[in-house]
Amino acid sequence: MRLSIKEWEQKLKNSKQDDIPGMLQVLSEDERHGAKKIVETYTKRLAQAETEQKRLEVMSNYETECYQQGKNLIAGVDEVGRGPLAGPVVAAAVILPKGYKLIGVNDSKKLSEKKRDVLYDQIVRDAISFSVFLVQPEKIDDINIYQASKFAMTEAVSSLDVKPDQLLIDAMEVPLAIDQLKIIKGDEKSISIAAASIVAKVTRDRYMMKLDEQYPEYGFKSNMGYGTKEHLEALRKFGPTSIHRKSFSPVGELIQITGSD
């Protein structure tokens, strides 16, 4: 007795990935329209899954090379929030398990908020160790945004509860006695850096949403401190706050005009 279409759907849903191709081979001989639709859908899914696995393999090349050199604890390091007019710059350091390949991990800028949140929860749950560090606007104004970003990265690495023996860093080097590799656009090329970018981005976004409750006029919940039209209009109307970066234009100019501080 052959299975109904609904039974086939349930069977495929409950099957292991490796078993699905063989089942689709059997189902491809079924002349029913519903069977053909299932084969078409699952064949497309398998192709997408294979493409994703290949992408993750490529994103793991730097990590694989480090393991081959005898490294065991590789920390990806990244920061977010260099450009905003308000709020902190946030860095994250993440040590992933060897061979870790979480579906969907990518540069945080390429992911939706919902996808970042899901991946964040999985990453912090699976990581051998992770750490975040925030540098506030006052410090940014004092030492400049480049040095603040470097400081945030350095402190994030130093705050890990497991000391890494290799750092993979997005376009930066930090003053620590740990082997490190500076990778341009590292959040697109290294799974460890991509994971760090997600942790840093979600941490900063949630922080800015809390600031939105304190300063609702500036729209931080949607602009995350960046200089959107709405944010600039609020700055002109209400003036800068203590969480604005006074060394950034046009914040500094508005302080001179309005006398805000």
N, C-alpha and C positions, 0 to 999 in steps of 0.2 A: 504494500500500500504506500503510494507516494505521499510525501508531506504536502500540506497545504502551504500557500504562500506565506501566511502568518506564521506557521510553524518554522518555515525556512528562515524567516526574518529573526525569529527568536533564537533559533539554533546558531545563526551567524553572530548574533549579538552576544551570545554567551561563549563563543569559541575563542581560542587563543589565536593570535595574529598568524602564527605559522601554519595553522590548520585551514585558514580561510581560502588560500588559492586552490587547494584540492577540492574543497566544497564547491567553489565557484565553477570548477571544471565540470563537476557532476551536474550542477544546476544549469550550465550553459546548454545542455542537451534537452532541457525542458522547454517545450514549445509555448508555454503559457506566457502571456504578455507581462504578467506580474513577475514571473521568474526572470525574464529578460531585463526588466527594470532593476531588479535586485543585483543582477550580474553587472549591469552598467554602473550602478551606484558604487558597489564595493570595489570594482576594478579601478574606478576613479580614486577612491579613498586609498587604495593600496599604492597607487602611483604617487599620490600626494605624500603618503607616509614615507615612501622610499626617497622622494626628493628631500623631505625634511631630515631624514637620517643622514643623507649625504651632506646636507648643509651643516648639520651638527658635527659631522666628522671633520669637515674643513675648519669649523670654528674651534675644534679641539687640537689642531695641529701644533700650536705653540705649547700647549700643555703636554702633548705626547712627546715632543722633543725634550722638554724639561724632565719628564719621567725617565726618558732614555739616558739622560745625563746623570741620573741618580737622585734627582730631587723627589721629595715625597709630599711636601706640604706647599702647594702653590696658591698664593693669594692673588686674586684679581682685584685691582684697585681703580676706582673711578670717582668722579665728582660731578655734581649738577648744581646749577644755580649761579654760574658766573655772570650771566647777562642781566638778571632782573634788577630793578631799581630798589626793591625792598626784600627783606628777609635774608636768611643765612645762605652761605654756600655750604653744601653738604657732601661729604665724602664717605664712601663705604669700602670696606675690605672684606672679601669673601673667600674662604677656603672651601672648595668643593671636594667631594670624595673622588678618588681616582676613577677615571672613565665615566664620570657623570655626564649624562646627556638628557636634559629635561626638554621635552618637546615644547617648542615655542620660544625658548630663550633667545633673545636678540637685543640689539641696541634699544634701550628703553624708549628712545624718541620714535621708534618705528611701531610701537605697541599702543593699543588703546588703554585707557585708564583701567577698564575692567580686566583686561588681559594682564596688565602689570600687577594688579592686586592679587590675582590668582597665582601668578608666578612668584610674587614676593612671598606669599604664605608658604609655598612649596620650597623655595630656596632656603628661607630661614629655618625651616623644619629639617631639611636634609643636610645643610652645611656642617662641615666639621667645626667651623668657627666663623662668625661674622661680627663686624663692628661698624658703627657709624659715628661720625664726628661732625658737629655743626660749628661753623665760625660765624659769629653774629656781625651785623653791619658796623658796629663801632670798631671792631678789630679789622674788618675789611677796609674801612676808611683810614685806619692807622697804618696798615702795612701794604696796601693795594690788593686788588683782587687776585693777581697771579700768585703773590706770596701767601695770601689767605687760602687759596686752593691747595697749594703745596703743603701748607701747615695742616689743613684738614686731612689730606691724604696721609701725611706722616703720623698724625695722631690716631687716625682710624687703624692703621697697621699696628701701631704701638699698643693699641687697646685690645687687640685680638687675644683671646685667652690661650691660644696655641701659637707658638712662634713659627712663622713660615720660613722655609729655606729658599724660596724663590718668589719674587714679585713680578707680576705682569701688570703694567700700568698704562693707562690711556694717555699717551703723549706727554709724559712727565717723568721726572726722576725725583726721588725723595732722599733726604740726608740720613739714611739708615744703613747700617753695616749688614745688608742683606743683598744677595744677588738680585738684580732687577733688569727687566727688559722693557724699554719704552717702545710702545707700539702706537703708531699714528692710526687714528680711527680704530683703536683697540676694541671699542664696544661693538664693532661690527665683525671683528676678526678673531676674538678670543671669547670662549664661553664663560671663562672666569671673570673677565672684565665686563661682559654683558650682564652677568648675574649681579655684579657690584653696581652697575649702572641702574639696574632695576631697583635694588635695595635703596640706593641713594635717592632715586627719583620718587619712589613711593613715600619714603621717610620725609622728604622735603615737602611734597604735595600735601601730606596729612598735617604737617606743621603749619603750612600756609592756610589751610582750611580752618585751623584753630585761630590763627591771627585774624581771619575774616570775621570771626565772631566778635573779636575785640575792636576791629576797625572795619565795620561793614561798608563804609562809604567808598572804599577803594577797590572793591570787587576782587579781593585776593583769592576767593574761592574759584574763580574762573580764570584770572590772569596769572596767578601764582607769583605775583610781584613784578611781572614783565611790563614793559611800557606800552600797554595797549591804549587805544584812544580813550576808553573809559577811565583807565587808571590816570592818564595824564590830565584829563578833565578834572578828576577828583583832586589831584595834586594842586592844580591851579585854584580850585575852589576852596579846599580845606587846608592846603599847605602840607608839607612833609611831616611825618611822625618820627618817633624814636627808632622805628624799625626800617626807616628808609636809609639808603646809602648816600650820605652827604657828599661823597667824593664823585658820585655819578651825575652826569648831566641828564635831565635838567634839574635834578633835585637841588644841587648846590646853588644854582642860579635862583631858584624859587625861594630858598632860605634867605638869600640876600634881599629879594624883593619883598617877601612877606614878613621877614623877621622871625619865622618859625625855627625851632631848634629842638 
